[in-house]
Structure formats: structure tokens, C-alpha cells
Amino acid sequence: MCGIIGFTGQREASPILVDGLKRLEYRGYDSAGLITGTGGKLHLRKKAGRIAELAKEVASNPAPGHYGISHTRWATHGAATDTNAHPHTSTCGSIAVVHNGVIENYQTLKHQLQADGVEFVSETDTEVLAHLIRHYYNGDLLQAVKATVELVKGTYGLAVMCRQEPGVLVGARLGSPLVIGLGPDGNYLASDANALSGYADKVVYLNDRQICQLDGESWVIRNMDFDTVDVPVEDIRHYLGDFEAEKGEYEHFMLKEIYEQPDTIANAMRGRLDDASATAHFGGLNLTPQQLRSTERIIMTACGTSYHAGLVGEYLFEELARMPVEVEYASELRYRNPPMDQKTIVLCLTQSGETADTLAALKEAKRMGHPTLAICNVVGSSIAREADGGIYLHAGPEIGVASTKAFTSQATVLAMLALFYGRMRHLSAVQGQRIIEELRALPDIIRKTLQCHDHVKKLANRYGDMHNCLYLGRQYLYPTALEGALKLKEISYIHAEGYPAAEMKHGPIALVDADTPSVFLVPRGNVFDKVMSNMQEIKARGGPVIAVCSEGDREVASIADDFITVPDVPDYLQPIVCSIPLQLFAYEVAVLRGCDVDKPRNLAKSVTVE
């Protein structure tokens, strides 16, 4: 859950490193640091806090040199302090390391090193790596890194430099992304290709258990047998999103990304709706027609917001494709051994494509011989490359830590995939064409929905001092209730819980009082009357009700204390449309409370550790 960027070449390294870290700050922002080299001397600068603190430190105390490595941290071992910030160095200061991931056996290795007289200065697992590399160093940094990673258990994306080998950077990968960038002024090592935009022209991705060495003019990748590996060199533009990672006229990235959703939903559908066959088609599934037609069960696995999108997908597949679907938290699935027959496909959902638990669940499914698919936003990410096939969201970079446009794009792709399977199984051409027309109308409907923003802002001012909030919906809107509660928790730090509306009376209703509002998702649909009854139960106990309802619905308006209207759409599209006011509500409450919307405390965008 951290960011790495290194550079070696003809330019001053520190401006490149600081700029790259700013682009990666969404991946971790507890602390940051860099180290550069001039000849046989290394220059270490690191600070707790945001990248701005490191930038100030480097401005007042420059770090010269034409090569260096840097890191922005999300703390796993040890508090966010200057001492625990990366890079970490060996006792003599000759070896410097930045590291993403977790070294699970670091305590054992640390005790062995301490027994040999090594003194540790930080609380991190990463410092073990610096001392081990120094222990094995005998004039060849690449060999020393190889010897070290053969000892460790866990995950790592490493960038290493050494005082005795000026201009040389060494990287290693296992379970945490690493990419080499090739540019006109030198070569780069990073955890994310987006950090290299404007610097590198070409990129090369490392796979697990590979190590690399680069200087300003050359690079090489080897496997753990030390054989040279031939890997494709690709244009970096293939891996960068279509949306610029700049806020533009918006105060926060999250708000910009909320307003991008008409376009991101359109991008998710572009070229995938087939009128002639009244279905959807996807170019990257990489499964035979026989495999697709014989699928009898789908297991969706994901974490966080992607898990909620998967729950929406469960309803979609059951209704449109008449297929049994199970949705599993990836963190649980990776350690289970559920019975899965040979006609089961495992579908992974992830925005970043680097979520550690989802990647581990994917690998376990592949080990068991099941076909695997991924719905992912980041081209070239670990999950995108590991899965047998998949579907890209084409949503562009999502910088705000709280996911918004990725959720609606995932739900849109799942609707198209359910249509695809439904047309193979039981949906008629007339039904398929109707669904296509409804999907095509969605971007304009979302534009119309966004017009509720001013009204939502007034509601945020009214309820911004609450301490608890319930989100309630049924059927397709139960996952949306979960997602709305998660957004409020993530960025405003208000305790919120999502429930199926009917389950509220089986316990959570005990929380209802005059200071605990309930957000009801109650647009017109199949269970409208049932949700209205649940709303009355809250009203009878004095709980304030905020309703998200269909335009012109006077019945809901007469009962709710406050309401937000959304355009009328079929049940299966309601999760997408109703999520928009919930995103805006969370955003406005967080702004009102003075929270850091794009970088909420304790969170990081890409969860690359277990």
C-alpha cells in the first residue's frame, strides 16, 4: 500500500523522485523519503507526513545526484515517523532499500541479525532487508538482492541502491507490482506506470520472482535461476488512462471523479453493445465458446467497494442470466477450500488490479484449475495479467481513495456481462435489445442525477453533525446501502452501517433515535411497498428519514423528513443511479467536517498488503 519510484540517468534525480511521489501519494501518505547518490556518497532525506513535507525538506536541504530511489508509505510495521519512513539503510549506510509489501518472517531474521551484532533503528520489517543485502554484498548488488529475497517469506516490491555501485538500481518483485520505465534521459523503476507519465516512453513489467538491474543506459531482468528473461517492451501510453490526473476546476479528485461518471460509464460500454445480436461482447475473455456456454456457477471475489459491486452482480446474473452466483470476500476466500465443480468460473473485481487478497484468491482458483476472469481498471496490473481473461473498465485513473467511478463502471460491466450470459441461456432478442437501449440511456440519466448536488449539499449541512447513520435498501439496493455507508465512513469518519431494510428490525432498530438518521433507498420498483413499511417503522420510533426516491413520488415525500429524487430506471440499473446522491452526500459531509476527502486517515488507495 505504498509507492516506489527510482531513477538513474542524465538528469538530477530528486526533482523526478518528488514529482513521481506526488503522483503516487494516493497509494500511501503516512511518510515519504528519498535517497540519491553522487559518486560514492548517498544523500538521505525522509519525513513523516505528506509529500509536501518531504518536498520542503529537499528544498531546504538538497539531495544531489543523478540516481536515486524514493517511497511514499502506508504504515504496516511501526508508526508514521521520520525514523520509520523509507528508504532504510544498512548500518554503515552503504545499502539503501525501499519496499512495498510485508516480510512475514522479519522477526526471525531480525533476531538472527541482532545476534550477529547488527543494531536496528526502526520498527519496520523493511530494515531487515537492508541489513541482509549488506550481509550478502560482495561486489555484486544483484546477487546480494537475490540471496536476500530467497530467505524472506511474504511479499515485496523492492528498489535497492548501493554506494559502491554508483548509478545502479536493482529491483525485485513478489506479489507487489514493479515496472521498469525507459526514457530518453535515463531509466526508471516504479510501482505504478502512472508515476512515469511524461518521463518514460516505454515500460517493462516484472513478474513474480523476477529481479532486475538497470543503469542510465541499460537494463536486464532475470529469474531466480539467474537466467535472462525476455519480456515485452511496450508503449507507456497503453497503460495510462484517458483522463488526466489533475483536479482541474474541482476542489477534490473525488468530486471530479463523481462528475466523470457519465463519461466513464459510456467508456465502459463503448464498442461492447451488439445491436445485431442483441447482446454484449468482450474482446478479452480468452475463454472458448464451449467454456462460456457450459458455465453453471460463478464465484465473484473482491474487497471493499468492489465487493459491493459484486453483490450487485449477483442480483444481475440471477435475474438476467438465471445463473447461481456467490460473492466472497477475497480475504476469506483465499484461505478457504470451498467445493467448486469444473463448470465454475471465478470472477475477480478490482479497481487497482493490485489488491493483495484478490490476487491471492485468483491464484488459488487457478491452482485448482478453474477458469478465471477479472474486471479491472488498470491496464497491465498484476490481476489483469494473471487472470485467464478479463474486461477493462476504461475509467481512467481514480485518484480519490474512496472509490466512486470504479463502482459504477464495475456495475455497468457486470450488467453487460449478465446480458451476455443471459442471451446464451434464455433471454430473447427482444429482451436483449431492450436492455441495450436502457444501458445506452444511462450516461444521460447520470448527468441528470448529478443535478441533485445542490440539494444534497443542503442536506449535508443539516445532518453533518451526526455521529451515526443507517443506510437501508432491499434487493438490488441492499449493496448500494452498503456502499453508501462505506463512503460516509471512509471520508467523514462518521459511523455508518448498511442493511437490508427488512433486517433492520432484527437488531439495528435498537440504534434508532432522534439523532440517528436513516437513509432509505426507495425508488419505485418490485419491493417498493415493502420498503415503505420499513420506513414507517423507523418513523414510528422517532428516527429522521432521508429518502432517495423516484422523481415526483409524493407518497415518499409525505413520509420522509428529507428526500432526494433520482430519475426512474429499471430495478437492475437503480444501484448505479442511486449511488450518485450517496457519493455526493458523503463528499459534502466530509467537506463540512474539514476532512481530507482525497486522502482519508488510515486508508490507502491500493491495498497491496494482507
Salt bridges, closest charged atoms under 4 A:
GLU12 OE2 - HIS66 NE2 3.45
ASP19 OD2 - ARG23 NH2 3.09
GLU53 OE2 - LYS56 NZ 3.83
ASP82 OD2 - LYS47 NZ 3.87
ASP125 OD1 - HIS77 ND1 3.63
GLU127 OE2 - HIS131 NE2 2.98
GLU150 OE2 - LYS146 NZ 2.85
ASP185 OD2 - ARG11 NH1 3.71
ASP192 OD2 - ARG27 NH1 3.54
ASP208 OD1 - ARG173 NE 2.76
ASP208 OD2 - LYS363 NZ 2.49
ASP235 OD2 - ARG237 NH2 2.69
GLU260 OE2 - LYS256 NZ 2.42
GLU260 OE1 - LYS405 NZ 2.68
ASP263 OD1 - ARG447 NH2 3.29
ASP275 OD2 - ARG440 NH2 2.63
GLU296 OE2 - LYS343 NZ 3.47
GLU326 OE2 - ARG297 NH2 2.42
GLU328 OE1 - ARG336 NH1 2.59
ASP357 OD1 - ARG334 NH1 2.59
GLU364 OE2 - ARG367 NH2 2.60
GLU386 OE2 - LYS366 NZ 3.99
ASP388 OD1 - LYS366 NZ 3.98
GLU398 OE1 - LYS605 NZ 2.59
GLU438 OE1 - ARG434 NH1 3.25
ASP444 OD1 - ARG447 NH1 2.76
GLU483 OE1 - HIS308 ND1 2.84
GLU483 OE2 - LYS487 NZ 2.38
GLU490 OE1 - LYS487 NZ 3.26
GLU497 OE2 - HIS495 NE2 2.89
GLU551 OE1 - LYS448 NZ 3.46
ASP553 OD2 - ARG524 NE 2.85
GLU555 OE1 - ARG524 NH2 3.14
ASP561 OD2 - LYS539 NZ 3.27
ASP562 OD1 - ARG462 NH1 2.08
GLU588 OE2 - HIS453 NE2 2.59
ASP596 OD2 - ARG50 NH1 2.57
GLU610 OE1 - ARG334 NH1 3.57
